[in-house]
Every structure is written in C-alpha cells, then in structure tokens.
C-alpha cells in the first residue's frame, strides 16, 4: 500500500517549529560506532526512513542497539557478523540505502576488511565513489569490484597513514577516509577534505572517543592514528536542510513561523541566501523568526545584473536547498538564475512546477531561470509524484501555497528525509493529510 499527501493549499501557518536532527550527520556518526567495541550513545537522531534502515542493517550486522528514548540510541559493536556482510541478504539490504557506503571506513579501520553492494539513494545524477576507494587505497587497502555481483570489497593487511589530495571534496568520501585513518598507523593528512558542520561533528565525536584530529573545520585534516577508540556520548545538530525548507515554506505561504534552536553558528550562508530573495529573517537567541510577508523582492547583483544562486561545497551554498530556493523564487518579485552545478538531474522536477503555473525556463540540466510572480498569480493545485527527497519537499511547499487541493504520491521519498512532516505541519495550521492509495 502506498501513501499520498492530500494538501489544501493557501493556508497561512503560525507557530513554533522544532527541527529534527540532521540526517546527513546521523548517517555518519551512526556508522562511526563500528570503530569501537565500547558503547556509544547518540542523541537527537532523526527517526526517518534512511536512518532507521541504517540502524536496522547495523543490528543485523551484530551491533547491539538499545533505544533509550525517542531519537536516543546506544550502540555497542562488540561483535560483528562478517558472514552477513558477505551474504546475499546484505547485498539486498545494503543496496537500498546510499548511507551504507560509510560502514566501509570504520570496518576497514578496525577489522581491516569491509564489503558493500552498490548503494542506492536518490536518482539525482552521477554520485561517484572514486574518492572513497582511492582514499582507502592510499592507506594501503586493496580494492576489488565484482561487476557481475555489483559488490565492492576493501581488504588490508595493515593501514598506514599518508598524505592525500582528494579529487573532490566529497562529504561521505571524507567521512569514510577519516574513519579508516583514525586507526591507521602513523600520520594521515587529507587535503581538499570536505569541511561541512557534519564532518566537524564527526571529527569532534571521534576525538571524544580518543582519536587525534587537527584542522577540524578546514580543508586540511591531520590525523595521528591510535590503536583503539573508546565509547562516548554525542548529540546530533539540528538539520540545516529542514531549517531552510521551513524558511521557504514560511515565505511561500506568507506565514509567521519561529524555528527553534537552529544552531545559528552551523548554518553558514543559508540565512543570507534566503535574505537575497527578500525574505526577512530575524535572530532571537538561537531561534529563527520569519515574520509574515505579503511580498519579497529578489536582490540583483550590485551592477544590476540578474541574481544567480549556485551550489558549492561548504562553506558554499548546499545543493540540498537549491530546489527550495527555486520554488520560493516562483512567487518572488524579480528573476533568478539557478545554477545546480553538482548534480545534473536535480532540476528535472521543474516541469511539475510549470504545470502549476510557475514561470520557469529550464536552460539545460544544470540551469533554470525563474521569473517570479510576486504572489499575484498563485500556483495551481495539481496531482504529482515526489521524485526524490529534496524535490519532494519543494513540491510539498508549492502545494501548500497553491490554491485548491493537491495530491503528492510517492511520499516515501519525502519520509526518507523528513520525520512526520505532515503531523508537524498540521501543528502550524496546515491542511495536510496522509491517505492510503
């Protein structure tokens, strides 16, 4: 049985919104529990499909898992079932989730072997794994790919630290290499490392377990290998992507929303990017207040040319919010060029917005020009399917602002990244219902 969202748009929302824990951080730090035989307690874990699947896979792998409270889990990886890792069952389970790629680094670091099927995830273009495996090879691992089985393995007699320059600042690649290197012999230097807050959080957690990592927050990490790691407690940051999504929702629905405990210092240029679309955002301690606005005007560049918003590795603007920026621009005053550099299929959902009456020119797989309608011509309600997590939430925001009743099917894609989003939006006054179809 499939679920669908039925949304009556045009409702003005009001109230406090509490963001979930960060999905991308949770996937990394949960995999890091494999680095030690001691208990690791992690709090503020978002109970969303992708995270729960990873927890289920770790449990099948032999990790003892205790749920202390909602979003609060203790993991103990004393015993690992390598027979499961080599089984057809794991080939099936692991292929459903892209996050499983990050079990390789800790398994390689601690046990000197790791196995993984080609991981799944959003179909948003090529998402190469070369950075992961080249990093493992640099540390001394032997990489094997069985094409007929679509199965990867990395094995090493020993891991030795080295200097490496990453081909790309891959977040998951950096995380994987860090987790292998903390138990390697000697010093590892990783240049062109990703430096997102999630990577910083992973490094801080590993240091609390006894790892030695310098350069946290920069693109040059220096790791002194240790022989073993201890247990720890860790709290996941609020999800910056969900925070950005709610900023966009507030603007599109002309709503007054306070987003609670946003961890401002870890939001980078997200608030300023939305402000460039004319959206008012106020800081109140660690809360974010978005007042109701009837109109918001896109700022041009200083020379008067059309504003371009593009994605880039941190501290650039995150690609996960490009779809939100695009949908918000459809009701702004002014025009905007969206340049999605990192994934070539992430703009292909705009045809659904065009069906709703949005004025968008898809220039090529990476660029779209949006002509804002200044809230004068509301989007039309329609029926559509969610193609991936981020496009799905963008379409949900569009439906919330549209006049009439919309249906969004394939909402499993939204559930993968947003925990009980319908329940939490109803608490703000949204008219949204989950129905079985």
N, C-alpha and C positions, 0 to 999 in steps of 0.2 A: 504494500500500500504506500502510495506517495502522498506527501503533504504539499499543500499550496497555501500561500498567503492571500487572503482576501482583504483588500485595503480600500477604505473610503477616504479619498483624499480631501484636501482643502481644510483640514482641521488645524487649528492653532494649538501648539503644545505649551506647557508651562510646568516648571518644577525642577527638582534636583535629579541629576543622572550620575550614577556611580559606575565608573568604567571598570571593566573586567581586567584581570591580569593579562599581561602581554603574551599573546600566542607565540610569537617568534622567540621570545626569551624562554618561555616554558619548555618548548621543544628541545632547546639546547641544554638547559640545566637539568632536565629530567634524564637526558642521555648521559650527562656527566656523573650520575650516581653509579654508573658501571665502573668508575675508576677506583672505587674503594669497596672493601668488604664491610665497612662500618656503616651504621645508619645515617641517612641524610634526610633531613626534614625540609620540605619546601612548602611555603605558604603562598596564598593568592594565586593558585593555579586556576586558569580558566577551564571550566568543565565543558569544553566544546568537543566536537566530534574528532578533530585531528589529534588533540591532546589525549582524549580518552582512549583512542585507538593505540597511541604510542604506549600509554600506561598498560593497556591490555597485552600488547606484544611483549613488554618487559616482564610482565607477570608470567606469561607463558615461557619466557626465556629463563625463568627461575628466580627472578627478583622477588623478594618478599615485600609486599606492599600493604601498608596499614593506612586507612583513611581516618584521620583524627577528627576532621570536621569538613564542612564544605570548602573545597579548594585547598585543603591542608592535608598533605600526604607524607608519610615516612617510607623511605625506600631502603632496603638492605640487600645488596648484591653479593652476598657471601658465596652463593653457589650459582653458576651459570651453566645452562644446558646447551652444550655445543652441538649435540645431536639435533636439537630443534633448529639451530642456526643453519644446519646443512640439509634440512628436511624440505619436502615439497610443501608442507604446511606453512613454513616460514616464507618460502617463495611466493605463496599466495598472499599471506598476511602482510608481509613487508612491502609488496608491490603496490598496496593500496594507499600508501602514505609516503610523501616525499621526506618527511621528518626522520624516517628510519635511517636515512643515509648517515645521520650523525651518531649512530651507535658504533660505526666503524672506528673512529678515532679512539674512543675510550677502550674498546675491546683490543685494538692493536696496541695501545699503550700499556695496558695491564696484562693481557694474555698473549700478546704478540701474534694474534690472528683475529680476523674478522671476516664476515660474509654478509652479502646483501644482494637482493634482486634489484633490477632496475626499479627505482622508486617512482611512485605516482605523484599526484598533486594536480594543481591547476594546469590546464592546457592553454598557456599564455605565450607560447613560443619556446625557443630552444633554451634550456637551462642546463648548461654543460656541467659535467662532474670532473673535468680535467684537473681543475685546481685542487680538488680533494686528493686525487690519486697521485698527482705529481708531487704534492707535499709529502704524502706517505713514502713515495719512492725516494725523495730527498733524505728522509730519515732512515732509509735502509730497508724498507719493505719491498717485497716482490708482489707485483700486481698481476692478477690473472682475470681475464674475462672469458667466460664460456658463452659464446654467442648463441648457440642452439638452446641453452637454458636461460639466457638473459640473466646471468648470475655473476657477480663480482666477488673476488676474494683478495685479501691482503694478508700476507704472512711475513714474519721477520724472525731471524734468529736473535737479533738484538736491534734496538733503535739507538742511533747516535745523533746527537744534536748537530746542526749545521746552519749556515746562512742560506736563506732562500728569498728570492724576489718573486712574489706571486704574480701570475699573468693578469689576474683581475682581482679586485678587492671583494671577493665573494664572501658573504656573511657566513653561510653554512660551511664553506670551504675553510675559512679562517678558524671557525669554531672547532671543526674536526681536527685540523692540524694542531691547534693549541692543545686539545685533549690528548692527542698522541704524544706531543712533545713534552708535556709536564712530567712524564715518567720515562723519557728518553735519557740516555747517558750524556752528560755534558751540556753545553750551551746551544740553544736554538735561537736564531734571530729570524723573524718573519717581517719582511718589508713589503709595503703595499697591502698591509693587513687591513681588513675591514675594522672600523672603529665605532660602529653603532653602539648606543647605550646597552643593547642586548649583549654584545660582545664584552663590553665593560663589566656588565653584571656577571657574566660567566667567569671572567677573569677574577673578579672580586670573590666569587664563591669558591673558585679553585684555590685562591690564596688563603682563604679561611680554612681550607682543608689541608694546607701545608705546602701548596705549590709556590714557586718563586717566579713571579712575572713582573717585569718592569716595562714601563711605557704604556700602561693602560690608558686608553683614550686617544692614543696616537696611532699612526700607521706603521710604526716600527716597534714590534714587541720583542723583548729579550727574555728568554725563559731558561732558567737553570734547572735542569732535570733533578728530580728527587726519586728516592727508591719506592716510596709508597705515600698514599694520601689517607687522611683521617675523615671522620664524619663531620657534619656541620649542620647549621640551620640557615635557610635562605628565604628571602621574600621577593617575589616577582614584582616588577614595576607595573604600573597601570599601562594599558595598551594604547600607545600613541595613535595607532591607526583607528581604533574605535573613537578616541577623542576627536580626531579630525573628522570622522564620519558624522559625529553629533554636531560639530560646528557647522558642517554643510547642511545637515537636516534643519537646524535652527534657522539658518539663513533662508532656505528654500520655503519653509513653512511660516516664516515671519513670526517665529516663536521666541519666547524668553526662557532660556534654559541655563541652569548653573551646573557645570560639570565639576564634580567634587574630587579633590585630592588627585590632581592631574600630574604631579611631579614636574613642575614647570621647567626645572633645570635640565630635564631629559627630553624636552620637546623640540629642541633645535629650532629650525626656521619654520616649523609648521604654523604657529600662530601668525607670524609676519606674512607668510604666503597667503593665508586667507584674508588678512588685512588688505593685501594688494588688490583683492577683489572687492574691497569696500565694506567688508564685514567688520562690525565693531566687536572687539573682544577686550574684556577688562579682567585684570588680575586682582583677585581678592584673597590674599594669603596664598594658599596652594590650590585655591579653587579658580575656575574659569567661568566668568559670567558673560553670556551672549544675550544682549538685550534685543527686544523685538524691533525689526526694521522693515518698513514697507518697501524700501528700495536700497540697493547697494550698487556702487559705481566702480567699475574696473579702472584702476590707475594705468595710464600709459607710461612708457619709459620717459625719462627726462627730456629726450629730444622729440617727444610727441609720437614716436612710433608705437605700434601695437604691442601690448604686453605679451611676452612669451613665458610660459611656465614649463619647465622641463625637469625630468627626474635625474638624479645622480647619486652615486654612493655617498653615504654620510660623510660630512655634515650637509651634503646637498639634500634636496627635497626627495622624500621617499617615493618610490614608484607605486607603492601600495595606495597612495592617496591621489594619484593622477586621475583615476576615474571619478573620484568625489569632486575634485576641482572642476572637471569637465561638466558634470551635471549641474553644479552650482552656477557655473558661468551661463547656463542656458537662460537663467532668469535675472542675470545682472544687467546693468546698463553699460553698454560698450561691447567691445570684441576682444577675443583672446585666442592666441595660438597655443595649442597644447602640443608639446613635443615629448613623446614617450620613447626614450632612447633605448631602454634596457630590455624591453620585450616587444616582439614585433606583432603580437596578436592581441594585445590588451585593449586596443581601441575598437575592436570589431563588434562591440556591443552597441555602438552609436546608432546603428540602424533602428534599434528599438526606441531610442530617444527621438529620432527623426519621425518615426511613426506616431509619436506622442505630440508632434508639432514643434520640436526643437529645431532651431536653425543651425545646422552643423554641416560643414564641408569636410569630408574625410579625404585629406590630400593624398595620403599613402598609408602604409601600415603603421607608420610611426607618428604621423602628424594629423591634427584636426584643427580647423578653425571654427570657433563658436561665436555666433552673433547673438548677443544677449537680448532678451525681450522685455527686460526691466519690469517684470511682474505684470505687464499689461495684457499679455496673452498667455493664460495659464496652459500648462501642458494638459493633454487629453488623456483620460484614463484608457487603459488598454489591457490586453492579456499578453503575457510574455513569460519567458523562461530564464532562470538565472544561469549564465554560462560559467561563472567562476565566483570565488568569494567576493572579491572587491567590486567587480562589475555588478554582482548581485545586490550588494548593499547600495550601490549607486542607483540601480533601478528601483530599489525599495524607497529611496529618498525621492526619486522622481514621482513615484506613485503616491507618496504621502502629500506631495504638493499639487498633484493633478486634481482636476475637478471630475468627480464621478468615482465609480468603483473599478479597481484594477485587480487582476489576478496575476500572481507570480508563482510559477511552478518551478520544480527542481530546487526547492529551497533548502534541500540538503546541502547545497553548495554554500548557502549563507550560514547555516548551522555549523559548518566546519570552522567558521572563524568568529561567530558572534553568539554568545551564550544567551539563550532565551530572549532574543531581541524583541520578539513580539510582546512578551509579558512586560519587559522593562519599558517599552514604548507606550504600552497601554497605561502604565502608571503616570505618564506625562500627559495623557489625554488623547492618544492616538486611537483611531478606529481601525484596528487591525485584528484579524482572526486567522488562526491556523485551522485549515479544514483538510479532511482526508479526501483524496481523489483517486 
